[in-house]
Amino acid sequence: MLNEILKKCRSYRSFEGGVKIPEDMLLSFIENARIASATMNLQPLKYRIVTDDAEVAALLASTRWAAALDIKLPPEGHEPTAFIVVCHDTEITPAKPIFLKDVGICSEIIMLSAAEAGYGGCMIGSADVEKICSILGLAKNLEPQLVLALGKPDEEVILEDAEGGNVKYYRDRYGVHHAPKRTLDEIVIKQ
């Protein structure tokens, strides 16, 4: 069952327009992340839910999507309907590289939760942090670490074995997203 959810939990960059995720469901995704293990159990991460149409549009304009594909993403009319901005609260502890693993773990839990509920998204690390802080009115102690775009995916993503070590993702002429993955034999270190 987990394997099937993992296969559905892809980086989606096109969404059904207007399909909103209820706020209580977004809160349930964060609740799942909240109970995760945390470095030194300090739990410095905080989450800003964004569902207001104007804030979603402004946040979208502050992010950069899949530069490797060299196309405008998401396509016009296929934007995400929600974001969760993962922030580090520096009043709890300074933002140090050691806490980045917590960002990854909690973000993946949120994405898996979304996939399980029939939604999907994309983790976006390429964003204008100053603009995000301004748009959302974040306090100085809340430092955005990762932006999670969420919605109802309307694109197909195919997982496939990487050939010749080429792991570059691409879209084919039909608009299908291909995500090459290294094989198990390639990633398991043998003694």
C-alpha positions as CSV (number, residue, x, y, z in Angstrom):
1,M,0.0,0.0,0.0
2,L,2.8,2.5,0.9
3,N,4.5,1.6,-2.4
4,E,1.3,2.6,-4.4
5,I,1.0,5.9,-2.5
6,L,4.7,6.6,-3.2
7,K,4.1,6.0,-6.9
8,K,1.2,8.5,-6.9
9,C,3.3,11.0,-4.9
10,R,5.1,12.8,-7.9
11,S,6.0,16.3,-8.7
12,Y,2.9,17.6,-10.4
13,R,3.0,20.9,-12.3
14,S,-0.5,21.0,-13.8
15,F,-3.7,21.0,-11.8
16,E,-7.5,21.0,-12.4
17,G,-8.5,24.6,-12.2
18,G,-10.7,25.6,-9.3
19,V,-10.5,22.3,-7.4
20,K,-9.9,23.5,-3.9
21,I,-8.5,21.4,-1.0
22,P,-10.6,21.9,2.1
23,E,-8.7,23.7,4.8
24,D,-9.4,21.0,7.4
25,M,-7.7,18.5,5.0
26,L,-4.7,20.8,4.6
27,L,-4.6,20.9,8.4
28,S,-4.7,17.1,8.5
29,F,-1.6,17.0,6.2
30,I,0.2,19.3,8.6
31,E,-0.9,17.2,11.6
32,N,0.7,14.2,10.0
33,A,4.0,16.2,9.6
34,R,3.6,17.5,13.2
35,I,4.0,14.0,14.7
36,A,7.1,13.1,12.7
37,S,10.5,12.7,14.4
38,A,12.4,15.9,14.6
39,T,16.1,16.7,15.1
40,M,16.8,16.9,18.9
41,N,12.9,17.0,19.1
42,L,13.1,20.8,18.9
43,Q,10.3,21.0,16.3
44,P,11.3,24.4,14.8
45,L,9.1,24.1,11.7
46,K,5.9,26.1,11.3
47,Y,3.5,26.1,8.4
48,R,1.6,28.8,6.6
49,I,-1.5,27.6,4.7
50,V,-2.3,29.7,1.6
51,T,-5.8,29.3,0.0
52,D,-6.9,32.8,-0.7
53,D,-7.0,33.3,-4.5
54,A,-5.1,36.6,-4.4
55,E,-2.4,35.2,-2.1
56,V,-2.1,32.0,-4.2
57,A,-1.6,34.1,-7.3
58,A,1.0,36.3,-5.7
59,L,2.8,33.3,-4.2
60,L,2.8,31.5,-7.6
61,A,4.4,34.6,-9.2
62,S,7.2,34.4,-6.6
63,T,8.1,30.8,-7.6
64,R,10.1,29.2,-10.4
65,W,9.0,25.8,-11.7
66,A,11.0,23.1,-13.5
67,A,13.5,25.2,-15.4
68,A,14.9,22.0,-16.9
69,L,11.7,21.6,-19.0
70,D,12.1,25.1,-20.6
71,I,8.3,25.6,-20.7
72,K,5.9,27.8,-18.7
73,L,4.6,25.8,-15.8
74,P,2.1,25.5,-14.5
75,P,0.1,26.1,-17.7
76,E,-2.3,28.9,-17.8
77,G,-5.6,27.8,-16.1
78,H,-3.9,24.8,-14.4
79,E,-2.4,26.5,-11.4
80,P,-2.3,25.0,-7.9
81,T,-5.2,26.1,-5.6
82,A,-3.2,26.0,-2.3
83,F,0.3,26.3,-1.0
84,I,1.8,25.3,2.3
85,V,5.0,27.3,3.1
86,V,7.3,25.5,5.4
87,C,9.1,27.9,7.7
88,H,11.8,27.6,10.3
89,D,11.1,29.5,13.5
90,T,14.4,31.1,14.6
91,E,13.0,31.9,18.0
92,I,13.0,28.2,18.8
93,T,16.5,27.6,17.4
94,P,18.7,29.2,14.7
95,A,18.1,27.8,11.2
96,K,21.1,25.6,10.7
97,P,21.7,22.9,8.0
98,I,21.1,20.2,10.5
99,F,17.4,21.1,10.5
100,L,17.0,20.8,6.7
101,K,16.4,17.1,7.0
102,D,13.3,18.0,9.1
103,V,12.1,20.2,6.3
104,G,12.5,17.3,3.8
105,I,10.9,14.7,6.1
106,C,7.9,16.9,7.0
107,S,7.4,18.1,3.4
108,E,7.4,14.5,2.1
109,I,4.9,13.5,4.8
110,I,2.6,16.4,3.6
111,M,3.0,15.3,0.0
112,L,2.3,11.7,0.8
113,S,-0.8,12.8,2.8
114,A,-2.0,14.8,-0.2
115,A,-1.4,11.8,-2.6
116,E,-3.3,9.5,-0.2
117,A,-6.3,12.0,-0.3
118,G,-6.3,12.1,-4.1
119,Y,-4.4,15.4,-4.4
120,G,-0.8,16.1,-5.4
121,G,1.7,18.9,-5.6
122,C,5.2,20.0,-6.2
123,M,8.0,21.0,-3.7
124,I,9.4,24.2,-4.9
125,G,12.9,25.3,-3.6
126,S,13.3,28.1,-6.2
127,A,11.4,31.0,-4.8
128,D,11.8,34.7,-3.9
129,V,11.9,34.4,-0.1
130,E,11.7,38.1,0.5
131,K,8.6,38.4,-1.7
132,I,7.1,35.4,0.1
133,C,7.7,37.0,3.5
134,S,6.1,40.2,2.3
135,I,3.1,38.6,0.6
136,L,2.3,36.5,3.6
137,G,3.2,39.1,6.2
138,L,5.5,36.6,8.0
139,A,7.3,37.7,11.2
140,K,11.1,38.0,10.9
141,N,11.6,34.8,13.0
142,L,9.7,32.7,10.4
143,E,12.1,31.9,7.5
144,P,10.6,30.1,4.5
145,Q,12.5,26.9,3.7
146,L,10.3,25.2,1.1
147,V,7.1,26.0,-0.8
148,L,4.6,23.2,-1.3
149,A,2.2,23.8,-4.2
150,L,-1.0,21.7,-3.9
151,G,-4.1,20.9,-6.0
152,K,-5.8,18.2,-7.9
153,P,-3.3,17.0,-10.5
154,D,-4.4,16.8,-14.2
155,E,-1.3,15.5,-15.7
156,E,0.2,12.0,-16.1
157,V,3.6,11.2,-14.6
158,I,5.3,8.0,-15.6
159,L,8.1,6.5,-13.6
160,E,10.7,4.6,-15.6
161,D,14.1,3.1,-15.2
162,A,16.9,5.5,-16.1
163,E,18.9,4.5,-19.1
164,G,22.7,5.0,-19.1
165,G,22.5,7.1,-15.9
166,N,20.3,9.8,-17.5
167,V,17.9,10.9,-14.8
168,K,16.8,14.1,-16.4
169,Y,13.0,14.4,-16.3
170,Y,11.2,15.4,-19.5
171,R,7.8,15.8,-21.2
172,D,7.1,13.9,-24.3
173,R,5.3,15.3,-27.3
174,Y,1.9,14.3,-25.7
175,G,2.6,16.3,-22.6
176,V,3.3,13.3,-20.5
177,H,5.9,13.8,-17.8
178,H,8.6,11.1,-17.5
179,A,10.6,10.7,-14.3
180,P,13.6,8.4,-14.8
181,K,14.7,6.7,-11.6
182,R,18.0,4.9,-11.1
183,T,17.5,1.1,-10.7
184,L,17.7,-0.7,-7.4
185,D,20.9,-2.5,-8.6
186,E,22.4,1.0,-9.2
187,I,21.7,2.4,-5.8
188,V,22.3,-0.5,-3.4
189,I,25.9,-0.6,-2.3
190,K,27.2,-4.2,-2.5
191,Q,30.0,-5.4,-0.2
